[in-house]
Amino acid sequence: MFVWKKTDCHKLKKDIEECRKQLQESQLGASGEDQVRMLDIRKRMQRLLSQDEAYWRQRAKTHWYNDGDRNTKFFHASATVRKKVNRITSLDDDVGNKITNEQGLRDVARQYFVNIFSAARR
């Protein structure tokens, strides 16, 4: 499976759009050289579309993908909403303060698990 970052998805979209433009330009010229170029662009575009599909498959729940909700607006929106819902925006520390900044969230989570681990070892 592929490992993705947020920027990879945006780069994929740009690359796919670039391939589409190149294909349109190549279709205007009908020489043999353009035919070879079109074949190369189509292969690249197929690879990019496969990567895009893999990205969305990883973001979606497995049963949606298996049930055929592939590459629809609903499918993409559901994956995006699920990501937002699963995001932790705040935690309460040991003394009850609400922590919202990223470093603070890391510290609170780390301290929580250190405390649990320490208690379990006793």
Backbone bond lengths (Angstrom), bond angles and torsions (degrees), N, CA, C in turn:
res aa  C-N    CA-C-N  psi(-1)  N-CA   C-N-CA  omega(-1)  CA-C   N-CA-C  phi
1 M - - - 1.460 - - 1.518 109.96 -
2 F 1.307 115.24 152.09 1.447 121.65 179.38 1.521 109.96 -81.78
3 V 1.320 116.75 149.12 1.456 122.01 171.44 1.518 106.14 -105.60
4 W 1.321 117.22 128.01 1.458 121.15 -173.16 1.510 111.48 -118.24
5 K 1.301 114.84 150.25 1.454 122.78 168.14 1.517 106.38 -116.64
6 K 1.323 115.56 164.24 1.455 120.22 -179.24 1.530 111.45 -56.88
7 T 1.330 117.49 -39.82 1.463 121.11 -177.02 1.522 111.49 -68.43
8 D 1.334 117.94 -28.16 1.464 120.58 179.59 1.525 111.53 -62.24
9 C 1.316 116.63 -39.60 1.469 120.76 -179.43 1.525 110.15 -63.50
10 H 1.338 116.54 -45.47 1.456 120.10 -179.70 1.524 111.00 -65.25
11 K 1.323 117.18 -38.11 1.462 121.21 178.45 1.531 109.52 -66.21
12 L 1.318 117.01 -40.19 1.465 120.62 177.65 1.526 111.11 -59.15
13 K 1.327 116.50 -45.25 1.460 120.21 -179.92 1.522 110.57 -60.75
14 K 1.330 116.68 -43.00 1.466 120.72 179.65 1.525 110.55 -64.85
15 D 1.331 116.71 -42.44 1.464 120.49 -179.94 1.527 111.47 -64.68
16 I 1.336 117.26 -40.70 1.468 121.19 178.34 1.532 109.80 -63.92
17 E 1.320 116.20 -43.85 1.466 119.88 178.99 1.529 111.14 -64.06
18 E 1.319 116.50 -38.78 1.471 120.71 177.41 1.538 110.60 -62.50
19 C 1.333 116.59 -42.15 1.470 120.49 177.40 1.520 111.15 -61.74
20 R 1.327 116.59 -41.12 1.469 120.19 178.90 1.533 110.61 -60.38
21 K 1.336 115.60 -44.54 1.468 119.82 179.37 1.524 110.61 -63.56
22 Q 1.328 117.36 -42.74 1.456 121.16 179.76 1.534 110.88 -63.57
23 L 1.329 116.31 -39.00 1.467 119.71 177.72 1.526 111.20 -63.55
24 Q 1.333 116.42 -42.65 1.461 120.21 179.05 1.527 110.38 -61.95
25 E 1.330 116.19 -42.91 1.462 120.05 179.25 1.522 111.01 -64.73
26 S 1.320 117.52 -41.00 1.461 121.62 -179.05 1.518 112.04 -68.38
27 Q 1.329 116.94 -32.33 1.460 120.42 -179.25 1.524 111.45 -69.19
28 L 1.326 116.52 -24.71 1.462 119.60 178.65 1.528 111.19 -68.46
29 G 1.331 116.70 -38.07 1.462 120.81 176.22 1.517 108.73 -91.84
30 A 1.316 117.49 135.94 1.465 120.00 -174.19 1.527 112.32 -111.71
31 S 1.321 118.04 19.34 1.469 119.54 -178.87 1.528 110.49 -75.00
32 G 1.325 115.92 163.98 1.464 120.89 179.71 1.516 112.02 -62.06
33 E 1.310 116.27 -34.09 1.469 121.03 179.05 1.525 110.24 -64.21
34 D 1.339 116.63 -39.95 1.464 120.83 178.16 1.523 111.44 -66.97
35 Q 1.333 117.50 -33.37 1.462 121.11 178.72 1.528 110.40 -63.43
36 V 1.334 116.72 -42.36 1.467 121.37 178.57 1.525 109.43 -65.51
37 R 1.324 116.35 -42.36 1.474 120.89 178.86 1.528 110.40 -62.81
38 M 1.346 116.37 -42.06 1.470 120.31 178.96 1.525 111.08 -61.33
39 L 1.321 117.12 -39.96 1.463 120.89 179.28 1.528 110.46 -62.72
40 D 1.325 116.88 -43.04 1.466 121.10 178.01 1.527 111.23 -63.74
41 I 1.316 116.38 -42.23 1.472 120.75 179.87 1.521 110.16 -65.76
42 R 1.331 117.31 -41.17 1.476 120.23 178.79 1.520 111.41 -62.57
43 K 1.336 116.72 -40.68 1.475 120.08 177.89 1.521 110.38 -62.81
44 R 1.337 115.92 -43.71 1.474 119.88 179.72 1.524 110.34 -64.45
45 M 1.327 116.29 -42.60 1.456 120.26 -179.66 1.526 111.10 -64.17
46 Q 1.325 117.63 -40.11 1.465 121.00 177.59 1.526 110.79 -60.69
47 R 1.340 116.24 -41.83 1.465 120.91 178.28 1.530 110.87 -64.27
48 L 1.346 116.78 -42.90 1.467 120.85 178.65 1.522 111.63 -64.73
49 L 1.330 117.18 -40.71 1.467 120.56 178.36 1.529 111.03 -65.40
50 S 1.331 116.95 -35.82 1.473 120.29 176.25 1.525 110.60 -65.45
51 Q 1.321 116.64 -39.91 1.461 120.25 177.84 1.523 110.80 -65.97
52 D 1.336 116.66 -39.65 1.461 120.74 178.69 1.525 110.36 -63.77
53 E 1.320 116.19 -41.77 1.466 120.39 177.96 1.531 110.65 -63.25
54 A 1.335 116.73 -40.50 1.471 120.64 178.53 1.525 110.51 -64.00
55 Y 1.319 117.32 -39.00 1.469 121.45 177.77 1.520 110.57 -59.20
56 W 1.331 116.14 -49.09 1.458 119.19 -177.92 1.524 111.74 -70.87
57 R 1.329 117.33 -31.71 1.461 120.59 176.47 1.526 109.58 -62.15
58 Q 1.324 117.26 -41.13 1.462 120.61 -179.71 1.519 111.67 -68.32
59 R 1.331 117.56 -31.59 1.460 120.62 -178.43 1.516 112.90 -81.25
60 A 1.306 117.27 -19.70 1.462 121.05 -175.68 1.518 110.70 -94.03
61 K 1.296 115.28 161.98 1.458 118.91 172.39 1.525 108.24 -70.92
62 T 1.299 116.26 141.67 1.453 121.93 -173.69 1.523 112.53 -57.04
63 H 1.317 118.21 -41.88 1.465 118.53 -175.98 1.528 111.91 -66.91
64 W 1.339 118.24 -29.42 1.460 119.04 176.07 1.512 109.57 -64.06
65 Y 1.315 115.55 -43.95 1.462 119.09 -178.00 1.526 110.28 -65.41
66 N 1.327 116.38 -43.78 1.459 119.96 -179.08 1.517 112.56 -67.33
67 D 1.338 117.29 -29.52 1.457 120.88 -179.08 1.521 113.11 -82.73
68 G 1.304 118.49 -1.40 1.451 120.53 172.22 1.511 116.44 102.35
69 D 1.333 119.75 6.61 1.464 120.47 176.90 1.517 109.48 -81.23
70 R 1.305 115.85 64.71 1.455 120.13 -175.45 1.520 110.64 -98.58
71 N 1.322 114.45 126.82 1.462 121.64 169.97 1.523 114.31 60.91
72 T 1.317 118.01 36.83 1.454 120.90 175.77 1.515 108.51 -106.65
73 K 1.329 116.36 162.84 1.470 120.36 177.42 1.525 110.22 -59.29
74 F 1.318 116.08 -42.56 1.460 120.23 179.90 1.523 111.19 -60.43
75 F 1.305 116.31 -44.05 1.457 122.61 -179.86 1.529 110.78 -59.67
76 H 1.324 117.33 -47.70 1.461 121.70 -179.53 1.535 110.84 -65.44
77 A 1.323 115.74 -43.66 1.467 119.71 -179.70 1.524 110.90 -64.59
78 S 1.320 117.48 -39.31 1.461 120.96 179.76 1.518 111.48 -64.26
79 A 1.312 116.67 -41.56 1.463 120.42 179.34 1.519 110.27 -65.04
80 T 1.317 117.20 -40.36 1.462 121.51 -179.55 1.521 110.73 -68.05
81 V 1.327 117.43 -43.28 1.463 121.05 178.83 1.523 110.57 -63.25
82 R 1.328 116.75 -42.30 1.460 120.48 179.75 1.528 110.40 -59.52
83 K 1.326 116.61 -39.86 1.466 120.67 178.73 1.527 110.18 -62.52
84 K 1.332 116.93 -43.19 1.468 120.57 -179.64 1.522 111.46 -66.84
85 V 1.325 117.04 -39.87 1.466 121.29 -178.88 1.527 110.42 -66.39
86 N 1.311 117.38 -37.57 1.462 121.30 -177.04 1.520 113.53 -80.00
87 R 1.320 118.42 -3.30 1.461 122.45 -177.40 1.531 110.29 -77.41
88 I 1.313 116.88 133.88 1.462 122.49 177.03 1.523 107.79 -91.49
89 T 1.335 116.70 118.05 1.462 120.56 -177.20 1.519 113.10 -101.59
90 S 1.337 117.55 -20.84 1.459 119.61 178.60 1.530 110.26 -156.47
91 L 1.327 114.50 154.06 1.468 122.65 175.37 1.516 108.38 -139.14
92 D 1.326 116.70 152.67 1.461 121.27 174.08 1.517 108.57 -96.34
93 D 1.337 116.76 132.07 1.458 119.73 178.49 1.526 110.50 -80.82
94 D 1.342 116.89 -174.16 1.468 122.10 -175.85 1.525 113.64 -60.12
95 V 1.327 117.38 -29.98 1.466 120.06 -177.61 1.526 112.72 -98.39
96 G 1.352 117.06 3.78 1.457 120.61 174.95 1.515 115.28 96.35
97 N 1.344 118.34 5.73 1.464 120.43 177.24 1.532 109.36 -76.41
98 K 1.327 115.48 139.62 1.463 120.42 178.19 1.534 108.20 -84.87
99 I 1.323 116.62 120.34 1.458 122.80 -178.20 1.528 108.40 -104.81
100 T 1.346 117.14 130.14 1.460 120.64 -178.40 1.522 113.65 -124.61
101 N 1.343 118.52 -18.72 1.473 117.54 -178.66 1.529 110.47 -78.94
102 E 1.316 115.89 156.62 1.461 121.43 -171.40 1.533 112.68 -61.77
103 Q 1.323 116.85 -46.48 1.467 119.86 -179.69 1.526 110.63 -64.53
104 G 1.332 116.73 -39.89 1.457 121.00 178.30 1.523 111.77 -62.89
105 L 1.344 116.43 -40.67 1.464 120.64 177.54 1.525 110.93 -61.46
106 R 1.342 116.18 -42.52 1.468 119.78 177.63 1.527 111.05 -61.27
107 D 1.325 116.03 -44.82 1.467 120.82 -178.10 1.526 111.78 -63.55
108 V 1.341 116.61 -43.92 1.468 120.62 -179.97 1.529 109.79 -64.02
109 A 1.324 117.47 -44.97 1.466 120.79 -179.88 1.519 110.70 -63.24
110 R 1.331 116.59 -45.54 1.462 120.41 179.80 1.536 110.23 -60.43
111 Q 1.317 116.80 -45.55 1.465 120.77 -178.81 1.527 110.78 -63.75
112 Y 1.309 117.65 -39.06 1.459 122.00 178.69 1.525 110.48 -58.65
113 F 1.329 116.19 -49.00 1.458 119.54 -177.32 1.527 112.28 -72.65
114 V 1.323 117.43 -30.69 1.468 120.20 174.57 1.526 109.19 -64.17
115 N 1.326 117.03 -43.12 1.470 121.12 178.87 1.524 111.07 -63.20
116 I 1.336 117.31 -43.91 1.477 120.24 179.60 1.526 109.80 -64.00
117 F 1.310 117.33 -45.14 1.458 121.41 -179.23 1.529 111.03 -62.16
118 S 1.333 115.97 -42.19 1.460 120.52 179.18 1.530 110.84 -64.25
119 A 1.308 117.18 -41.27 1.464 121.44 180.00 1.519 110.59 -66.65
120 A 1.305 117.78 -37.06 1.462 122.29 -179.00 1.518 111.32 -68.77
121 R 1.305 117.95 -30.22 1.461 122.00 -178.32 1.527 112.38 -76.21
122 R 1.327 116.49 -18.13 1.471 120.12 -177.66 1.486 112.38 -76.02
